[in-house]
Amino acid sequence: MRYTDFLEWLKTEKGMNIRSARDVISRSKRALGLTKQPEIDEESMQKLVDSIEYHDFSSCIKSQLKRSITLYQEFTNSVQKPNNTREETQ
């Protein structure tokens, strides 16, 4: 994972303070450990839900883990795609 870039993206694009952004990073790492993956990808959410340990967590923790995966996927999609929306609307 590109932790430094992800942290900056969370702060600038999502308006998170440093502590909240670091919490998301921590949850992302935890999700990777549960899914036994080196990187979050399109299969991560399903692998997380399928993991045995996931079902032992409270609904709050489950929600936070899912959100961290969603945010990282959003980050990778935004970095991979050029930002042409501004040019298209002008």
Secondary structure, 3 states (H helix, E strand, C coil): CCHHHHHHHHHHHCCCCHHHHHHHHHHHHHHHHHHCCCCCCCCHHHHHHHCCHHHHCCHHHHHHHHHHHHHHHHHHHHHHCCCCHHHHHC
